[in-house]
Amino acid sequence: MPLAATGELVTRAATERTAVAAFNIITLEHVEAVVAGAESVNAPVILQVSENAVKFRGGRLLPLARAATAAAEQASVPVALHLDHVQSDGLLRQAAEAGFSSVMYDASRLPYAENLTATRTAVQWAHDQGLWIEAELGEVGGKNGRPPLDAHAPAARTDPAEARAFVADSGVDALAVAIGSVHVMTTRTAVLDHDLLKRLTAALDVPLVLHGSSGLPDAELTAAVAGGITKVNFGTALNLAMTGAIRDFLTAHPETVDSRKYLTVAREAMTEEVARIMRVVRAC
């Protein structure tokens, strides 16, 4: 089927008081695994390409975007394409022509006033192109080589009053909030501030997004969705599954040189992880 629109998937999830899962993709195997996992549980899904993934692919957005689009068009469930953690205005301006229906513009590293100014400009351009746009307030942390973040430090958290003003003044369609999760966690031990989430949900009338969700145990994930999170991002969970499967395969078969053999088990492991996560999200 044709590419779905991220905004429509998230809006529908909000209406149904559930969430849509979004997975960061790096290789074709990631793409195939996410789509297969979503099909196995018959649920819509969002494929995300981050600015870091584009850098990994030599600065070229189109090859991975085209692969994701082709996979989405052959999928039996709705699949949307989202450009994630964009800091480069040049990359932002490639989004619409590359088939993306949405973008997460990340100026959260900047002081509040500068974040607001940069985000407002990005929103104006994105809306002119028909793009749904997400931003971040607070600091989820763990991206782009930043030092480890104390996710429970008050300065890292999203303040509800500040968030309400930011959304109103910037015009964003969704807001990624910092409530205790951290990017690139390799253990599922994150603890969220559910009281803060409750206050953010009450303060804001746009969908709330949770980054760093790979670090959440199932109980925290289900509580986050029940508390108002409507888009849940995962990346490290797939990389852990992929790398673990490849490592185990090559340990057991050190003579292997055909990459298809270990990429097959890697793709299968990621597919299983996508399905597991989506079952948890759908059970909320």
PyRosetta script that sets phi, psi and omega in degrees:
from pyrosetta import init, pose_from_sequence

init()
pose = pose_from_sequence("MPLAATGELVTRAATERTAVAAFNIITLEHVEAVVAGAESVNAPVILQVSENAVKFRGGRLLPLARAATAAAEQASVPVALHLDHVQSDGLLRQAAEAGFSSVMYDASRLPYAENLTATRTAVQWAHDQGLWIEAELGEVGGKNGRPPLDAHAPAARTDPAEARAFVADSGVDALAVAIGSVHVMTTRTAVLDHDLLKRLTAALDVPLVLHGSSGLPDAELTAAVAGGITKVNFGTALNLAMTGAIRDFLTAHPETVDSRKYLTVAREAMTEEVARIMRVVRAC")
pose.set_psi(1, 161.7)
pose.set_omega(1, -179.7)
pose.set_phi(2, -62.8)
pose.set_psi(2, 160.5)
pose.set_omega(2, 176.2)
pose.set_phi(3, -55.2)
pose.set_psi(3, 135.9)
pose.set_omega(3, 174.1)
pose.set_phi(4, -82.4)
pose.set_psi(4, 165.2)
pose.set_omega(4, 177.1)
pose.set_phi(5, -98.4)
pose.set_psi(5, 128.8)
pose.set_omega(5, -179.5)
pose.set_phi(6, -54.6)
pose.set_psi(6, -46.3)
pose.set_omega(6, -178.6)
pose.set_phi(7, -57.4)
pose.set_psi(7, -39.3)
pose.set_omega(7, 179.5)
pose.set_phi(8, -68.1)
pose.set_psi(8, -40.5)
pose.set_omega(8, 179.2)
pose.set_phi(9, -65.1)
pose.set_psi(9, -42.5)
pose.set_omega(9, -178.8)
pose.set_phi(10, -69.9)
pose.set_psi(10, -40.9)
pose.set_omega(10, 178.6)
pose.set_phi(11, -62.0)
pose.set_psi(11, -41.9)
pose.set_omega(11, 178.3)
pose.set_phi(12, -63.9)
pose.set_psi(12, -41.5)
pose.set_omega(12, 178.4)
pose.set_phi(13, -62.6)
pose.set_psi(13, -40.9)
pose.set_omega(13, 179.0)
pose.set_phi(14, -63.2)
pose.set_psi(14, -40.9)
pose.set_omega(14, 178.7)
pose.set_phi(15, -63.2)
pose.set_psi(15, -36.5)
pose.set_omega(15, -179.3)
pose.set_phi(16, -87.9)
pose.set_psi(16, 3.1)
pose.set_omega(16, 178.6)
pose.set_phi(17, 57.4)
pose.set_psi(17, 42.0)
pose.set_omega(17, 174.9)
pose.set_phi(18, -132.8)
pose.set_psi(18, -158.6)
pose.set_omega(18, -179.0)
pose.set_phi(19, -141.5)
pose.set_psi(19, 158.5)
pose.set_omega(19, 173.4)
pose.set_phi(20, -108.1)
pose.set_psi(20, 135.8)
pose.set_omega(20, -179.8)
pose.set_phi(21, -86.3)
pose.set_psi(21, 140.1)
pose.set_omega(21, 179.5)
pose.set_phi(22, -127.1)
pose.set_psi(22, 131.9)
pose.set_omega(22, -174.1)
pose.set_phi(23, -123.4)
pose.set_psi(23, 131.7)
pose.set_omega(23, 176.8)
pose.set_phi(24, -78.8)
pose.set_psi(24, 132.5)
pose.set_omega(24, -176.5)
pose.set_phi(25, -114.2)
pose.set_psi(25, 145.8)
pose.set_omega(25, -179.1)
pose.set_phi(26, -126.3)
pose.set_psi(26, -40.3)
pose.set_omega(26, -177.2)
pose.set_phi(27, -122.1)
pose.set_psi(27, 170.8)
pose.set_omega(27, 175.8)
pose.set_phi(28, -61.8)
pose.set_psi(28, -33.7)
pose.set_omega(28, 178.4)
pose.set_phi(29, -63.3)
pose.set_psi(29, -37.4)
pose.set_omega(29, 174.3)
pose.set_phi(30, -59.7)
pose.set_psi(30, -47.6)
pose.set_omega(30, -179.1)
pose.set_phi(31, -57.2)
pose.set_psi(31, -52.2)
pose.set_omega(31, -176.9)
pose.set_phi(32, -63.0)
pose.set_psi(32, -38.7)
pose.set_omega(32, -178.8)
pose.set_phi(33, -67.0)
pose.set_psi(33, -42.6)
pose.set_omega(33, -179.2)
pose.set_phi(34, -64.7)
pose.set_psi(34, -45.3)
pose.set_omega(34, -179.8)
pose.set_phi(35, -64.6)
pose.set_psi(35, -44.2)
pose.set_omega(35, 179.8)
pose.set_phi(36, -63.5)
pose.set_psi(36, -40.8)
pose.set_omega(36, 178.7)
pose.set_phi(37, -64.1)
pose.set_psi(37, -41.3)
pose.set_omega(37, 178.2)
pose.set_phi(38, -65.3)
pose.set_psi(38, -40.8)
pose.set_omega(38, 178.9)
pose.set_phi(39, -64.6)
pose.set_psi(39, -34.6)
pose.set_omega(39, -177.2)
pose.set_phi(40, -67.0)
pose.set_psi(40, -23.9)
pose.set_omega(40, 177.9)
pose.set_phi(41, -111.4)
pose.set_psi(41, 4.8)
pose.set_omega(41, 176.6)
pose.set_phi(42, 54.5)
pose.set_psi(42, 54.2)
pose.set_omega(42, -178.2)
pose.set_phi(43, -135.7)
pose.set_psi(43, 149.4)
pose.set_omega(43, 176.1)
pose.set_phi(44, -68.8)
pose.set_psi(44, 158.1)
pose.set_omega(44, -176.0)
pose.set_phi(45, -151.0)
pose.set_psi(45, 158.1)
pose.set_omega(45, 177.6)
pose.set_phi(46, -116.4)
pose.set_psi(46, 126.7)
pose.set_omega(46, 172.5)
pose.set_phi(47, -92.2)
pose.set_psi(47, 126.8)
pose.set_omega(47, -176.7)
pose.set_phi(48, -115.8)
pose.set_psi(48, 133.5)
pose.set_omega(48, 173.9)
pose.set_phi(49, -113.3)
pose.set_psi(49, 118.5)
pose.set_omega(49, -178.7)
pose.set_phi(50, -89.0)
pose.set_psi(50, 161.6)
pose.set_omega(50, 174.8)
pose.set_phi(51, -59.6)
pose.set_psi(51, -36.1)
pose.set_omega(51, 177.5)
pose.set_phi(52, -63.9)
pose.set_psi(52, -37.2)
pose.set_omega(52, 177.7)
pose.set_phi(53, -66.1)
pose.set_psi(53, -37.8)
pose.set_omega(53, 177.6)
pose.set_phi(54, -64.3)
pose.set_psi(54, -41.7)
pose.set_omega(54, 177.2)
pose.set_phi(55, -61.1)
pose.set_psi(55, -41.0)
pose.set_omega(55, 178.6)
pose.set_phi(56, -61.1)
pose.set_psi(56, -32.2)
pose.set_omega(56, -179.1)
pose.set_phi(57, -91.3)
pose.set_psi(57, 30.7)
pose.set_omega(57, 175.0)
pose.set_phi(58, 73.4)
pose.set_psi(58, 20.8)
pose.set_omega(58, -179.6)
pose.set_phi(59, 81.8)
pose.set_psi(59, 6.1)
pose.set_omega(59, -177.6)
pose.set_phi(60, -100.8)
pose.set_psi(60, 120.4)
pose.set_omega(60, -178.8)
pose.set_phi(61, -83.7)
pose.set_psi(61, -39.0)
pose.set_omega(61, -168.0)
pose.set_phi(62, -63.1)
pose.set_psi(62, -40.6)
pose.set_omega(62, -176.5)
pose.set_phi(63, -56.9)
pose.set_psi(63, -47.6)
pose.set_omega(63, -179.8)
pose.set_phi(64, -71.8)
pose.set_psi(64, -37.7)
pose.set_omega(64, 178.6)
pose.set_phi(65, -63.0)
pose.set_psi(65, -41.6)
pose.set_omega(65, 179.7)
pose.set_phi(66, -66.2)
pose.set_psi(66, -39.6)
pose.set_omega(66, 177.8)
pose.set_phi(67, -63.5)
pose.set_psi(67, -42.4)
pose.set_omega(67, 179.7)
pose.set_phi(68, -65.1)
pose.set_psi(68, -40.3)
pose.set_omega(68, 178.9)
pose.set_phi(69, -63.2)
pose.set_psi(69, -43.8)
pose.set_omega(69, 179.5)
pose.set_phi(70, -62.5)
pose.set_psi(70, -41.6)
pose.set_omega(70, 178.7)
pose.set_phi(71, -65.3)
pose.set_psi(71, -40.4)
pose.set_omega(71, 179.8)
pose.set_phi(72, -63.4)
pose.set_psi(72, -40.3)
pose.set_omega(72, -178.0)
pose.set_phi(73, -67.3)
pose.set_psi(73, -22.7)
pose.set_omega(73, 178.4)
pose.set_phi(74, -98.0)
pose.set_psi(74, -1.2)
pose.set_omega(74, -176.6)
pose.set_phi(75, -78.4)
pose.set_psi(75, 155.3)
pose.set_omega(75, 178.2)
pose.set_phi(76, -94.9)
pose.set_psi(76, 0.6)
pose.set_omega(76, 177.0)
pose.set_phi(77, -126.8)
pose.set_psi(77, 159.3)
pose.set_omega(77, 178.4)
pose.set_phi(78, -65.8)
pose.set_psi(78, 131.8)
pose.set_omega(78, 178.9)
pose.set_phi(79, -129.8)
pose.set_psi(79, 126.4)
pose.set_omega(79, 178.0)
pose.set_phi(80, -109.2)
pose.set_psi(80, 159.9)
pose.set_omega(80, -178.4)
pose.set_phi(81, -120.8)
pose.set_psi(81, 125.5)
pose.set_omega(81, -172.6)
pose.set_phi(82, -129.3)
pose.set_psi(82, 134.9)
pose.set_omega(82, 177.6)
pose.set_phi(83, -95.8)
pose.set_psi(83, 120.4)
pose.set_omega(83, -165.0)
pose.set_phi(84, -110.0)
pose.set_psi(84, 144.1)
pose.set_omega(84, 174.5)
pose.set_phi(85, 50.7)
pose.set_psi(85, 52.3)
pose.set_omega(85, 179.9)
pose.set_phi(86, -84.6)
pose.set_psi(86, 124.9)
pose.set_omega(86, 173.2)
pose.set_phi(87, -111.8)
pose.set_psi(87, -22.8)
pose.set_omega(87, -178.3)
pose.set_phi(88, -86.5)
pose.set_psi(88, 123.0)
pose.set_omega(88, 176.6)
pose.set_phi(89, -64.1)
pose.set_psi(89, -32.1)
pose.set_omega(89, 177.9)
pose.set_phi(90, -62.8)
pose.set_psi(90, -41.9)
pose.set_omega(90, 177.5)
pose.set_phi(91, -68.3)
pose.set_psi(91, -41.6)
pose.set_omega(91, 177.6)
pose.set_phi(92, -51.9)
pose.set_psi(92, -42.8)
pose.set_omega(92, -174.8)
pose.set_phi(93, -76.6)
pose.set_psi(93, -2.0)
pose.set_omega(93, 173.1)
pose.set_phi(94, -92.6)
pose.set_psi(94, -10.7)
pose.set_omega(94, -168.3)
pose.set_phi(95, -60.1)
pose.set_psi(95, -52.3)
pose.set_omega(95, -172.6)
pose.set_phi(96, -62.9)
pose.set_psi(96, -47.4)
pose.set_omega(96, -177.7)
pose.set_phi(97, -68.0)
pose.set_psi(97, -21.1)
pose.set_omega(97, 179.3)
pose.set_phi(98, -86.8)
pose.set_psi(98, -0.4)
pose.set_omega(98, 175.4)
pose.set_phi(99, 100.1)
pose.set_psi(99, 2.9)
pose.set_omega(99, 180.0)
pose.set_phi(100, -77.9)
pose.set_psi(100, 139.8)
pose.set_omega(100, 175.6)
pose.set_phi(101, -99.2)
pose.set_psi(101, -6.8)
pose.set_omega(101, -175.8)
pose.set_phi(102, -155.2)
pose.set_psi(102, 161.3)
pose.set_omega(102, 179.6)
pose.set_phi(103, -148.6)
pose.set_psi(103, 144.5)
pose.set_omega(103, 171.5)
pose.set_phi(104, -103.8)
pose.set_psi(104, 109.7)
pose.set_omega(104, 179.3)
pose.set_phi(105, -92.4)
pose.set_psi(105, 120.0)
pose.set_omega(105, -171.0)
pose.set_phi(106, -111.2)
pose.set_psi(106, 98.0)
pose.set_omega(106, 172.9)
pose.set_phi(107, -113.2)
pose.set_psi(107, 22.3)
pose.set_omega(107, -174.4)
pose.set_phi(108, -66.5)
pose.set_psi(108, -18.0)
pose.set_omega(108, 179.2)
pose.set_phi(109, -71.5)
pose.set_psi(109, -16.8)
pose.set_omega(109, -176.0)
pose.set_phi(110, -88.2)
pose.set_psi(110, 157.6)
pose.set_omega(110, 171.4)
pose.set_phi(111, -57.1)
pose.set_psi(111, 157.8)
pose.set_omega(111, -172.0)
pose.set_phi(112, -50.0)
pose.set_psi(112, -51.7)
pose.set_omega(112, -175.1)
pose.set_phi(113, -62.0)
pose.set_psi(113, -39.6)
pose.set_omega(113, 179.4)
pose.set_phi(114, -71.8)
pose.set_psi(114, -38.0)
pose.set_omega(114, 175.3)
pose.set_phi(115, -58.6)
pose.set_psi(115, -46.5)
pose.set_omega(115, -179.1)
pose.set_phi(116, -62.5)
pose.set_psi(116, -46.0)
pose.set_omega(116, -178.7)
pose.set_phi(117, -62.6)
pose.set_psi(117, -46.8)
pose.set_omega(117, -179.8)
pose.set_phi(118, -64.6)
pose.set_psi(118, -41.9)
pose.set_omega(118, -178.4)
pose.set_phi(119, -67.9)
pose.set_psi(119, -41.2)
pose.set_omega(119, 179.2)
pose.set_phi(120, -59.6)
pose.set_psi(120, -41.7)
pose.set_omega(120, 178.2)
pose.set_phi(121, -64.0)
pose.set_psi(121, -42.7)
pose.set_omega(121, 178.6)
pose.set_phi(122, -64.0)
pose.set_psi(122, -40.0)
pose.set_omega(122, -179.8)
pose.set_phi(123, -63.3)
pose.set_psi(123, -44.9)
pose.set_omega(123, -179.4)
pose.set_phi(124, -59.4)
pose.set_psi(124, -44.3)
pose.set_omega(124, 179.5)
pose.set_phi(125, -66.9)
pose.set_psi(125, -46.1)
pose.set_omega(125, -176.9)
pose.set_phi(126, -61.4)
pose.set_psi(126, -44.7)
pose.set_omega(126, -179.8)
pose.set_phi(127, -64.9)
pose.set_psi(127, -33.4)
pose.set_omega(127, 175.8)
pose.set_phi(128, -63.5)
pose.set_psi(128, -26.5)
pose.set_omega(128, 179.0)
pose.set_phi(129, -93.0)
pose.set_psi(129, 0.2)
pose.set_omega(129, -178.4)
pose.set_phi(130, 80.1)
pose.set_psi(130, 18.9)
pose.set_omega(130, -178.7)
pose.set_phi(131, -92.5)
pose.set_psi(131, 140.7)
pose.set_omega(131, 171.4)
pose.set_phi(132, -83.7)
pose.set_psi(132, 135.3)
pose.set_omega(132, -172.4)
pose.set_phi(133, -130.1)
pose.set_psi(133, 136.4)
pose.set_omega(133, 179.5)
pose.set_phi(134, -114.1)
pose.set_psi(134, 146.8)
pose.set_omega(134, 175.4)
pose.set_phi(135, -133.6)
pose.set_psi(135, 177.8)
pose.set_omega(135, -179.6)
pose.set_phi(136, -130.5)
pose.set_psi(136, 137.9)
pose.set_omega(136, 174.5)
pose.set_phi(137, -129.8)
pose.set_psi(137, 134.3)
pose.set_omega(137, -167.2)
pose.set_phi(138, 95.1)
pose.set_psi(138, -170.0)
pose.set_omega(138, -179.4)
pose.set_phi(139, -138.6)
pose.set_psi(139, 106.3)
pose.set_omega(139, 176.0)
pose.set_phi(140, -67.6)
pose.set_psi(140, -38.8)
pose.set_omega(140, 174.3)
pose.set_phi(141, 80.9)
pose.set_psi(141, 165.9)
pose.set_omega(141, 176.6)
pose.set_phi(142, 91.3)
pose.set_psi(142, 0.0)
pose.set_omega(142, -178.9)
pose.set_phi(143, -102.7)
pose.set_psi(143, 152.2)
pose.set_omega(143, 169.5)
pose.set_phi(144, 56.2)
pose.set_psi(144, 37.2)
pose.set_omega(144, 173.7)
pose.set_phi(145, 73.9)
pose.set_psi(145, 11.7)
pose.set_omega(145, 177.3)
pose.set_phi(146, -64.5)
pose.set_psi(146, 150.1)
pose.set_omega(146, 177.8)
pose.set_phi(147, -63.0)
pose.set_psi(147, 156.0)
pose.set_omega(147, 178.9)
pose.set_phi(148, -52.0)
pose.set_psi(148, 137.8)
pose.set_omega(148, -175.1)
pose.set_phi(149, -105.4)
pose.set_psi(149, 138.8)
pose.set_omega(149, 169.0)
pose.set_phi(150, -80.2)
pose.set_psi(150, 98.3)
pose.set_omega(150, -173.9)
pose.set_phi(151, -64.7)
pose.set_psi(151, -14.7)
pose.set_omega(151, -179.1)
pose.set_phi(152, -100.5)
pose.set_psi(152, 4.9)
pose.set_omega(152, 175.3)
pose.set_phi(153, -71.2)
pose.set_psi(153, 135.3)
pose.set_omega(153, -177.8)
pose.set_phi(154, -53.3)
pose.set_psi(154, -37.0)
pose.set_omega(154, -178.1)
pose.set_phi(155, -66.1)
pose.set_psi(155, -21.7)
pose.set_omega(155, -178.6)
pose.set_phi(156, -84.4)
pose.set_psi(156, -18.9)
pose.set_omega(156, -173.7)
pose.set_phi(157, -81.2)
pose.set_psi(157, 154.7)
pose.set_omega(157, 175.1)
pose.set_phi(158, -83.5)
pose.set_psi(158, 121.9)
pose.set_omega(158, 179.2)
pose.set_phi(159, -84.0)
pose.set_psi(159, 127.9)
pose.set_omega(159, -175.9)
pose.set_phi(160, -59.2)
pose.set_psi(160, -43.3)
pose.set_omega(160, -179.4)
pose.set_phi(161, -66.4)
pose.set_psi(161, -41.7)
pose.set_omega(161, 177.9)
pose.set_phi(162, -65.0)
pose.set_psi(162, -39.4)
pose.set_omega(162, 179.8)
pose.set_phi(163, -64.8)
pose.set_psi(163, -39.7)
pose.set_omega(163, 179.1)
pose.set_phi(164, -62.2)
pose.set_psi(164, -43.5)
pose.set_omega(164, 178.6)
pose.set_phi(165, -66.4)
pose.set_psi(165, -40.2)
pose.set_omega(165, -178.8)
pose.set_phi(166, -62.5)
pose.set_psi(166, -45.4)
pose.set_omega(166, -179.7)
pose.set_phi(167, -63.6)
pose.set_psi(167, -44.7)
pose.set_omega(167, -178.9)
pose.set_phi(168, -64.6)
pose.set_psi(168, -40.5)
pose.set_omega(168, -175.0)
pose.set_phi(169, -82.2)
pose.set_psi(169, -24.7)
pose.set_omega(169, -178.0)
pose.set_phi(170, -95.0)
pose.set_psi(170, -31.6)
pose.set_omega(170, -177.4)
pose.set_phi(171, 81.9)
pose.set_psi(171, 17.1)
pose.set_omega(171, -179.5)
pose.set_phi(172, -64.0)
pose.set_psi(172, 154.8)
pose.set_omega(172, -179.6)
pose.set_phi(173, -89.9)
pose.set_psi(173, -19.9)
pose.set_omega(173, -179.7)
pose.set_phi(174, -155.9)
pose.set_psi(174, 157.5)
pose.set_omega(174, -177.9)
pose.set_phi(175, -132.0)
pose.set_psi(175, 126.0)
pose.set_omega(175, 171.6)
pose.set_phi(176, -81.5)
pose.set_psi(176, 127.3)
pose.set_omega(176, -173.9)
pose.set_phi(177, -114.1)
pose.set_psi(177, 148.2)
pose.set_omega(177, 178.5)
pose.set_phi(178, -99.6)
pose.set_psi(178, 107.7)
pose.set_omega(178, -177.5)
pose.set_phi(179, -131.0)
pose.set_psi(179, 17.9)
pose.set_omega(179, 175.4)
pose.set_phi(180, 126.0)
pose.set_psi(180, -8.0)
pose.set_omega(180, 177.6)
pose.set_phi(181, -87.2)
pose.set_psi(181, 159.9)
pose.set_omega(181, -178.2)
pose.set_phi(182, -138.9)
pose.set_psi(182, 138.8)
pose.set_omega(182, 176.3)
pose.set_phi(183, -64.4)
pose.set_psi(183, 154.9)
pose.set_omega(183, 169.9)
pose.set_phi(184, 61.7)
pose.set_psi(184, 29.9)
pose.set_omega(184, 172.8)
pose.set_phi(185, -76.3)
pose.set_psi(185, 132.9)
pose.set_omega(185, 179.4)
pose.set_phi(186, -102.5)
pose.set_psi(186, 2.4)
pose.set_omega(186, 171.9)
pose.set_phi(187, -125.0)
pose.set_psi(187, 148.3)
pose.set_omega(187, -178.5)
pose.set_phi(188, -94.8)
pose.set_psi(188, 71.2)
pose.set_omega(188, -174.1)
pose.set_phi(189, -127.8)
pose.set_psi(189, 8.5)
pose.set_omega(189, -178.2)
pose.set_phi(190, -66.9)
pose.set_psi(190, 144.8)
pose.set_omega(190, 177.4)
pose.set_phi(191, -122.3)
pose.set_psi(191, 124.2)
pose.set_omega(191, -176.7)
pose.set_phi(192, -92.5)
pose.set_psi(192, 156.4)
pose.set_omega(192, 174.8)
pose.set_phi(193, -92.3)
pose.set_psi(193, 92.6)
pose.set_omega(193, -174.3)
pose.set_phi(194, -73.8)
pose.set_psi(194, -26.3)
pose.set_omega(194, 174.9)
pose.set_phi(195, -66.3)
pose.set_psi(195, -41.4)
pose.set_omega(195, 177.1)
pose.set_phi(196, -64.1)
pose.set_psi(196, -41.5)
pose.set_omega(196, 178.1)
pose.set_phi(197, -59.6)
pose.set_psi(197, -41.6)
pose.set_omega(197, 179.3)
pose.set_phi(198, -60.6)
pose.set_psi(198, -41.7)
pose.set_omega(198, -179.6)
pose.set_phi(199, -70.5)
pose.set_psi(199, -35.8)
pose.set_omega(199, 176.9)
pose.set_phi(200, -66.8)
pose.set_psi(200, -41.5)
pose.set_omega(200, 178.7)
pose.set_phi(201, -61.7)
pose.set_psi(201, -39.8)
pose.set_omega(201, 179.0)
pose.set_phi(202, -70.4)
pose.set_psi(202, -31.1)
pose.set_omega(202, -174.5)
pose.set_phi(203, -83.2)
pose.set_psi(203, -24.9)
pose.set_omega(203, -170.2)
pose.set_phi(204, -115.7)
pose.set_psi(204, 149.0)
pose.set_omega(204, 177.7)
pose.set_phi(205, -115.5)
pose.set_psi(205, 20.7)
pose.set_omega(205, 172.9)
pose.set_phi(206, -115.8)
pose.set_psi(206, 158.1)
pose.set_omega(206, 178.4)
pose.set_phi(207, -60.5)
pose.set_psi(207, 143.8)
pose.set_omega(207, 178.5)
pose.set_phi(208, -102.2)
pose.set_psi(208, 139.8)
pose.set_omega(208, -176.0)
pose.set_phi(209, -118.3)
pose.set_psi(209, 140.3)
pose.set_omega(209, 177.4)
pose.set_phi(210, -113.9)
pose.set_psi(210, 117.8)
pose.set_omega(210, 173.9)
pose.set_phi(211, -94.8)
pose.set_psi(211, 162.9)
pose.set_omega(211, 179.2)
pose.set_phi(212, 70.3)
pose.set_psi(212, 28.6)
pose.set_omega(212, -173.5)
pose.set_phi(213, -75.3)
pose.set_psi(213, -13.5)
pose.set_omega(213, 177.5)
pose.set_phi(214, -61.4)
pose.set_psi(214, -24.4)
pose.set_omega(214, -178.9)
pose.set_phi(215, -85.6)
pose.set_psi(215, 5.8)
pose.set_omega(215, -176.7)
pose.set_phi(216, -95.3)
pose.set_psi(216, 131.1)
pose.set_omega(216, 166.9)
pose.set_phi(217, -67.9)
pose.set_psi(217, 161.2)
pose.set_omega(217, -174.4)
pose.set_phi(218, -55.9)
pose.set_psi(218, -41.0)
pose.set_omega(218, -177.6)
pose.set_phi(219, -63.0)
pose.set_psi(219, -38.3)
pose.set_omega(219, 178.4)
pose.set_phi(220, -69.5)
pose.set_psi(220, -37.4)
pose.set_omega(220, 179.3)
pose.set_phi(221, -64.6)
pose.set_psi(221, -47.9)
pose.set_omega(221, -179.0)
pose.set_phi(222, -64.2)
pose.set_psi(222, -37.3)
pose.set_omega(222, 178.4)
pose.set_phi(223, -67.7)
pose.set_psi(223, -35.7)
pose.set_omega(223, 178.8)
pose.set_phi(224, -64.8)
pose.set_psi(224, -45.2)
pose.set_omega(224, 179.1)
pose.set_phi(225, -65.6)
pose.set_psi(225, -43.4)
pose.set_omega(225, 177.4)
pose.set_phi(226, -61.5)
pose.set_psi(226, -29.4)
pose.set_omega(226, -178.2)
pose.set_phi(227, -84.7)
pose.set_psi(227, -5.2)
pose.set_omega(227, 174.4)
pose.set_phi(228, 127.3)
pose.set_psi(228, -3.1)
pose.set_omega(228, 175.3)
pose.set_phi(229, -70.4)
pose.set_psi(229, 130.6)
pose.set_omega(229, -177.3)
pose.set_phi(230, -118.8)
pose.set_psi(230, -7.8)
pose.set_omega(230, 172.7)
pose.set_phi(231, -135.9)
pose.set_psi(231, 126.7)
pose.set_omega(231, -173.9)
pose.set_phi(232, -123.1)
pose.set_psi(232, 119.8)
pose.set_omega(232, -174.0)
pose.set_phi(233, -98.0)
pose.set_psi(233, 137.2)
pose.set_omega(233, 178.0)
pose.set_phi(234, -134.3)
pose.set_psi(234, 140.5)
pose.set_omega(234, 175.5)
pose.set_phi(235, -144.4)
pose.set_psi(235, -56.6)
pose.set_omega(235, -177.3)
pose.set_phi(236, -60.2)
pose.set_psi(236, -33.2)
pose.set_omega(236, -179.9)
pose.set_phi(237, -57.5)
pose.set_psi(237, -39.1)
pose.set_omega(237, 178.8)
pose.set_phi(238, -71.5)
pose.set_psi(238, -39.8)
pose.set_omega(238, -179.7)
pose.set_phi(239, -66.7)
pose.set_psi(239, -36.2)
pose.set_omega(239, 175.4)
pose.set_phi(240, -62.8)
pose.set_psi(240, -45.0)
pose.set_omega(240, 179.8)
pose.set_phi(241, -64.0)
pose.set_psi(241, -44.7)
pose.set_omega(241, -178.1)
pose.set_phi(242, -64.5)
pose.set_psi(242, -51.6)
pose.set_omega(242, -176.7)
pose.set_phi(243, -65.3)
pose.set_psi(243, -40.9)
pose.set_omega(243, 178.8)
pose.set_phi(244, -61.8)
pose.set_psi(244, -42.1)
pose.set_omega(244, -179.5)
pose.set_phi(245, -66.4)
pose.set_psi(245, -42.2)
pose.set_omega(245, 179.0)
pose.set_phi(246, -65.2)
pose.set_psi(246, -43.6)
pose.set_omega(246, -179.8)
pose.set_phi(247, -60.6)
pose.set_psi(247, -45.6)
pose.set_omega(247, -179.2)
pose.set_phi(248, -64.4)
pose.set_psi(248, -41.9)
pose.set_omega(248, -178.4)
pose.set_phi(249, -64.1)
pose.set_psi(249, -45.3)
pose.set_omega(249, -177.2)
pose.set_phi(250, -72.3)
pose.set_psi(250, -27.4)
pose.set_omega(250, 173.9)
pose.set_phi(251, -66.0)
pose.set_psi(251, -41.5)
pose.set_omega(251, -179.6)
pose.set_phi(252, -78.0)
pose.set_psi(252, -25.8)
pose.set_omega(252, -176.5)
pose.set_phi(253, -132.8)
pose.set_psi(253, 68.2)
pose.set_omega(253, -174.7)
pose.set_phi(254, -65.7)
pose.set_psi(254, -15.6)
pose.set_omega(254, -179.5)
pose.set_phi(255, -81.9)
pose.set_psi(255, -7.2)
pose.set_omega(255, -174.5)
pose.set_phi(256, -66.8)
pose.set_psi(256, 132.3)
pose.set_omega(256, 173.2)
pose.set_phi(257, -124.8)
pose.set_psi(257, -13.1)
pose.set_omega(257, 179.3)
pose.set_phi(258, -79.7)
pose.set_psi(258, 109.1)
pose.set_omega(258, -174.9)
pose.set_phi(259, -63.6)
pose.set_psi(259, -22.9)
pose.set_omega(259, 179.5)
pose.set_phi(260, -62.5)
pose.set_psi(260, -30.4)
pose.set_omega(260, -177.6)
pose.set_phi(261, -67.9)
pose.set_psi(261, -46.3)
pose.set_omega(261, -179.3)
pose.set_phi(262, -83.0)
pose.set_psi(262, -23.8)
pose.set_omega(262, 175.1)
pose.set_phi(263, -72.4)
pose.set_psi(263, -27.2)
pose.set_omega(263, 176.1)
pose.set_phi(264, -64.2)
pose.set_psi(264, -48.4)
pose.set_omega(264, 180.0)
pose.set_phi(265, -69.2)
pose.set_psi(265, -31.4)
pose.set_omega(265, 176.9)
pose.set_phi(266, -64.5)
pose.set_psi(266, -44.4)
pose.set_omega(266, 179.2)
pose.set_phi(267, -64.4)
pose.set_psi(267, -40.8)
pose.set_omega(267, 178.3)
pose.set_phi(268, -63.0)
pose.set_psi(268, -40.8)
pose.set_omega(268, 179.7)
pose.set_phi(269, -64.8)
pose.set_psi(269, -41.5)
pose.set_omega(269, 178.4)
pose.set_phi(270, -67.2)
pose.set_psi(270, -38.9)
pose.set_omega(270, 177.9)
pose.set_phi(271, -59.5)
pose.set_psi(271, -44.8)
pose.set_omega(271, 178.7)
pose.set_phi(272, -62.6)
pose.set_psi(272, -39.6)
pose.set_omega(272, -179.9)
pose.set_phi(273, -68.6)
pose.set_psi(273, -40.5)
pose.set_omega(273, 176.1)
pose.set_phi(274, -59.7)
pose.set_psi(274, -47.6)
pose.set_omega(274, -179.9)
pose.set_phi(275, -61.7)
pose.set_psi(275, -41.9)
pose.set_omega(275, 179.6)
pose.set_phi(276, -61.1)
pose.set_psi(276, -48.0)
pose.set_omega(276, -179.7)
pose.set_phi(277, -61.9)
pose.set_psi(277, -43.1)
pose.set_omega(277, -177.1)
pose.set_phi(278, -69.3)
pose.set_psi(278, -31.3)
pose.set_omega(278, 174.6)
pose.set_phi(279, -65.1)
pose.set_psi(279, -39.3)
pose.set_omega(279, 177.9)
pose.set_phi(280, -64.3)
pose.set_psi(280, -46.4)
pose.set_omega(280, -179.3)
pose.set_phi(281, -62.7)
pose.set_psi(281, -42.8)
pose.set_omega(281, -178.2)
pose.set_phi(282, -69.9)
pose.set_psi(282, -23.1)
pose.set_omega(282, -179.4)
pose.set_phi(283, -78.6)
pose.set_psi(283, -10.0)
pose.set_omega(283, -176.2)
pose.set_phi(284, -69.1)
pose.dump_pdb("model.pdb")
